[in-house]
Amino acid sequence: MEKQHLDQFFKETVSNPRYEQFAIALPITLIYRNLFNETEHYIKEKYDLSHSEIDVLAALYFNGKTLSPTDLYSATVFSSGGMTKVLKKLECRKLISRIPSAQDKRSMLVSLEQKGEELTLKCMDEMIENRKYFFDILSEEETKTLKKILKKLTYRLF
């Protein structure tokens, strides 16, 4: 979307309360798309990781480093259809391993390896650095308010 169209969009949505929700939804969509595409391209180019793969690594990192495939799926933001393929690729790169469950010998757990943890931290640090330019426009108070609002809206999804 070009700036001139965005200007017109905001002009119309501000002047007509009927479209108030669009004035919230479109910016969220545009911001998401921009950040997602930027991150996807950067991580693929630099580390040969897809967004789904870094999502799995981050989910393991933030959730105790070992999860069942079912718990891992519920901790990620992509569809389950590709989970097996993603896990196989990460396992081949020795970023994760599959270990037998102590509770159920028939099932395997997915565990983040040291190499996977190091790569996850490196990717996250670089993503934070690359996104600074985008969020630096906000004051500390605006950032705090935005985080609070986004958290509230995100929990509304569940």
For each residue, the residues with C-beta under 8 A, 3 or more apart:
1: 5 6 9 30
2: 5 6
3: 6 7
4: 7 8
5: 1 2 8 9
6: 1 2 3 9 10
7: 3 4 10 11
8: 4 5 11 12
9: 1 5 6 12 13 22 23 26
10: 6 7 13 14 23
11: 7 8 14 15
12: 8 9 15 16 19
13: 9 10 16 19 20 22 23
14: 10 11 23
15: 11 12
16: 12 13 19
17: 20
18:
19: 12 13 16 22 23
20: 13 17 23 24
21: 24 25
22: 9 13 19 25 26
23: 9 10 13 14 19 20 26 27
24: 20 21 27 28
25: 21 22 28 29
26: 9 22 23 29 30
27: 23 24 30 31
28: 24 25 31 32
29: 25 26 32 33
30: 1 26 27 33 34
31: 27 28 34 35
32: 28 29 35 36
33: 29 30 36 37
34: 30 31 37 38 134
35: 31 32 38 39 131 134
36: 32 33 39 40 51
37: 33 34 40 41
38: 34 35 41 42 130
39: 35 36 42 43 51 127 130
40: 36 37 43 44 50 51
41: 37 38 44 45
42: 38 39 45 46 126 127 130
43: 39 40 46 47 49 50 51 54 123 127
44: 40 41 47 48 49 50
45: 41 42
46: 42 43 126
47: 43 44 54 119 123
48: 44
49: 43 44 53 54 57 119 123
50: 40 43 44 53 54 86
51: 36 39 40 43 54 55 78
52: 55 56 76 78 82 86
53: 49 50 56 57 86 89 90
54: 43 47 49 50 51 57 58 120 123
55: 51 52 58 59 76 77 78
56: 52 53 59 60 72 76 83 86 87 90 96 110
57: 49 53 54 60 61 90 95 96 112 116 119 120 123
58: 54 55 61 62 120 124
59: 55 56 62 63 67 72 75 76
60: 56 57 63 65 66 67 72 96 110 111 112 116 120
61: 57 58 65 112 117 120 121
62: 58 59 75
63: 59 60 67 71 75
64: 67
65: 60 61 111 112 117
66: 60 99 109 110 111 112
67: 59 60 63 64 71 72 75 109 110
68: 71 72 101 107 109 110
69: 72 73 83 87 108 110
70: 73 74
71: 63 67 68 74 75
72: 56 59 60 67 68 69 75 76 83 110
73: 69 70 76 80 83
74: 70 71
75: 59 62 63 67 71 72
76: 52 55 56 59 72 73 83
77: 55
78: 51 52 55 82 83
79: 82
80: 73 83
81:
82: 52 78 79 85 86
83: 56 69 72 73 76 78 80 86 87
84: 87 88
85: 82 88 89
86: 50 52 53 56 82 83 89 90
87: 56 69 83 84 90 91 96 98 110
88: 84 85 91 92
89: 53 85 86 92 93
90: 53 56 57 86 87 93 95 96 116
91: 87 88 94 95 96 97 98
92: 88 89
93: 89 90 115
94: 91 97 113 115 116
95: 57 90 91 112 113 115 116 119
96: 56 57 60 87 90 91 110 111 112 113 116
97: 91 94 110 111 113
98: 87 91 108 109 110 111
99: 66 108 109 111
100: 105 107 108 109
101: 68 104 105 106 107 108 109
102:
103:
104: 101 107
105: 100 101
106: 101
107: 68 100 101 104
108: 69 98 99 100 101
109: 66 67 68 98 99 100 101
110: 56 60 66 67 68 69 72 87 96 97 98
111: 60 65 66 96 97 98 99
112: 57 60 61 65 66 95 96 116 117 120
113: 94 95 96 97 116 117
114: 117 118
115: 93 94 95 118 119
116: 57 60 90 94 95 96 112 113 119 120
117: 61 65 112 113 114 120 121
118: 114 115 121 122
119: 47 49 57 95 115 116 122 123
120: 54 57 58 60 61 112 116 117 123 124
121: 61 117 118 124 125
122: 118 119 125 126
123: 43 47 49 54 57 119 120 126 127
124: 58 120 121 127 128
125: 121 122 128 129
126: 42 46 122 123 129 130
127: 39 42 43 123 124 130 131
128: 124 125 131 132
129: 125 126 132
130: 38 39 42 126 127 133
131: 35 127 128 134 135
132: 128 129 135 136
133: 130 136
134: 34 35 131 137
135: 131 132 138 143
136: 132 133
137: 134
138: 135 142 143 146
139: 142 143
140: 143 144
141: 144 145
142: 138 139 145 146
143: 135 138 139 140 146 147
144: 140 141 147 148
145: 141 142 148 149
146: 138 142 143 149 150
147: 143 144 150 151
148: 144 145 151 152
149: 145 146 152 153
150: 146 147 153 154
151: 147 148 154 155
152: 148 149 155 156
153: 149 150 156 157
154: 150 151 157
155: 151 152 158
156: 152 153
157: 153 154
158: 155
